């Protein structure tokens, strides 16, 4: 799938982020699929929507994908990034760039049980692994996200999410999340 088919060309910064992820990861032999999630996949993204992408890998590549991440990062002005393992089968990096775009790249081993809810767009699927993972279950909602999951090193990301919600006039979500966050602090 080309990024033109994603209907995000009206968001050129996010479009470039998705293209950059595809360039960095798609030719790697142990990368078998990529899926765009969230508001960009739904065609409802705005100037501050993040590019939220799942990368499915095999042969433990999620643990050694550093060169792909470096390719993605090349030439970008990164304000902040957060990286960690969700568990032994899943690694992520979250970025905030100086132009206030953001991206989440989650690398999951194909053995990681993970269902994909709508909205999503398959970017590529070399091994036909996406369809069996599709579910009618609703996607997780921001209202239900746990707070302070990455400790102090994740605070900038969590506060950036709150700023995005506030800029969209979703004050209740931001206040509710800040209360959850303060309880954890």
Protein Blocks (a to p, Z undefined) as FASTA:
>chain_A
ZZklnopmmmmmlmmmmmmmmmmmmmpmklcbdcdehjllnopacfklccddddddeehl
mmmmmmmmmmmmgopacfbdcdddfblmbccdddddfkopacddddddfklccddddddd
dfbdfkopmmmmpcfbdcddfklpcehklojmlmmmmmmmmmmmmmnopaklmmmmmmmm
mmmZZ
